[in-house]
Amino acid sequence: MLRHLRGLADAELPAYVYDLAALRRHSRAIRALLPDRVDLFYAAKANSDPRLLHVLGEHVDGFEVASAGELRHVRQLLPKASIAFGGPGKSAVELAQALDEGVERLHLESEHELRILTELVGERTVDVLLRVNLPFSLGQLPLVMGGWPSPFGMDPAHLDGCLRLLATHPRIRLRGIHAHLASGLDAPDQLALVEQVIAWADRWAGEHQLNLSEVNVGGGMGVDYTEPERIFDWSAFGTGLRRVLADHPALTVRIEPGRSISAYCGWYVTQVLDVKRSRGEAFAVLRGGTHHLRTPAAKGHDQPFEIIPSDTWPWPWTRSEAHREPATLVGQLCTPKDVLARQIPVNRLRAGDRVAFAMAGAYAWNISHHGFLMHPEPRFSYLDDERPPTSLAAVEDVRKTTDGAGGRLVRHSC
C-alpha cells in the first residue's frame, strides 16, 4: 500500500485510495462470523462509491438506502440486489419510487408515512417494518438516535395507530420492528442492546397477537479512530447472536452496518504545502482539507495518519519542517475548523512530504462540503490484488457513468 501511495504523482494529489482487496477480505470475514439467520445489509450512506458497492455486493445480503437518490444509484449498479429503504422524512415521491422499484423492505418512521403509503400502494404488495424509538438508557455514545426525544422512529404508544391502519390495508404487510438506536457500540454492548430490542419486540407482539418474523437493529458497530487497531469483535458478536437466535427459532435479525465495514479500506492521501509556526506551535498546511475529508470535523477526533517522507523539493531554499514536536494538520480552507489532526507528536514532517490519512473509507468524501472555496476535487485510485489494476482515468469514467458521488492500520507516527 505505501509503495502505491509513494508512486502517486504530485498532480494526482489529493487522492482517495481504496483497498478493494482489504474490503473484500473484511466483508467476507464478517459474513462468515454471523449466523445464517442474520441478514447483513450495508448502509450505502457510509460510502456509495460504485467500486466499493460492487465488491460488497459479493458478500452482503443487501443494501440499506435512505433516499431516492441512493435507491436509484444502487439499483443502477446492482439491479438484482435486495434493498431496504429507511431514514426519516420520506416524501410521497420517494415512497412511490420505492414501490415502483420493488424494495424488499420499507422502514416506516411514523403513522404519517404509513398513511401516505396506503394512498400509493394500490394493487401492489409491500413489506414494512415499523421503526420504534424505545425508551432504553444508552449512556454516553458518539451518536444516539433513540432512548430520548428524537426525530428517528416513533414512540411505542404511536404504534397502535399504525396497527389499525395496517388492519385495513392487507397489501401492506407488517414483517417486524426496526430499532436502530445508537452508534459507536462495542460487541458486548451491541449484543446486549439486540437482546433488549428482541425482548421488547416479543412482549409487544404477544400483547397484540402478532407474528413478527424480523427485528432490524440497524448498525452502529463501533469504530475507534483513536485506537485503529481496536476492531469491533465480530466473532464474539456472531457467537452471541447464535445464542439469542437459538431461543427464537422463527426470527431473523437484520443488521445494517456501514462505517464498521468500509472505514478501514480507505486512505486520503495529500501533500504538505507549508509548515508554519504560530506562537510557538507548528501547523502543517496540507493540500485539500475537510472539504474532502470531513470525518474528523464531523466527529471531533484526530484522523489517524502516516507520514510518507519525500526527497523531492523543487525550491532553492530549505523547506520548513516540524521536528520531534506536536504538529496540527490543517487544510486550505478559510476557517479555523479545517483541522484534520490536532497537536500530534511527529518525528519529522516537512513541506513536500505526503500524509496518508487512514480509516477514510466511510463518511468521508461523501459527507464533505465539496463546493466550499471551489478547490479541485480529489482523484480516486483503487487497489485490488484479485483483479487487474484500474487506471485513474478509467475509474473516473466508471464514476461518471454510475453517477457516483484498508490498507494496514496506522498510528500517528512516521
Number of C-alpha atoms within 10 A of each C-alpha: 14 11 8 10 21 16 9 15 9 13 8 15 21 26 23 26 25 28 24 25 18 20 24 22 12 20 21 15 14 17 18 14 15 20 18 13 16 21 19 24 25 31 24 24 19 22 25 21 24 23 17 20 19 15 15 23 21 13 20 20 18 23 28 30 27 19 21 18 12 18 22 18 21 26 17 14 18 17 12 11 17 19 25 25 23 21 16 16 16 21 13 14 12 17 22 18 16 22 19 11 14 17 21 18 21 28 26 27 24 23 19 13 18 22 13 16 20 17 10 15 17 11 7 11 14 20 17 22 23 26 29 26 23 19 13 13 10 16 9 9 11 13 13 18 17 23 17 15 11 13 13 20 25 21 19 14 8 13 16 12 12 18 15 10 15 17 12 10 15 12 16 21 15 23 19 23 25 27 27 25 27 24 20 21 21 19 20 14 15 21 19 12 21 23 17 14 22 22 12 14 20 16 11 16 15 12 9 10 9 13 14 19 15 22 25 24 24 25 25 23 26 23 22 17 18 13 13 17 13 13 15 20 15 18 15 15 21 20 14 19 19 17 11 17 19 10 9 13 10 12 19 18 23 19 22 27 23 24 27 24 25 30 23 25 26 26 29 28 28 27 24 22 20 19 21 16 14 7 5 7 13 21 22 24 21 25 21 26 22 25 26 24 30 24 23 21 18 13 12 13 16 21 26 23 23 20 23 20 16 14 8 9 13 8 7 6 7 8 14 16 21 22 14 11 14 17 25 20 23 23 25 17 20 9 9 8 12 20 26 24 21 15 14 17 17 18 15 17 27 21 23 24 22 25 24 26 24 27 30 29 29 25 22 25 25 21 19 18 14 18 11 11 11 10 15 12 15 21 18 20 23 18 21 15 10 9 9 8 11 12 12 14 11 10 17 14 11 15 15 11 12 15 15 18 13 26 20 16 17 18 16 19 13 15
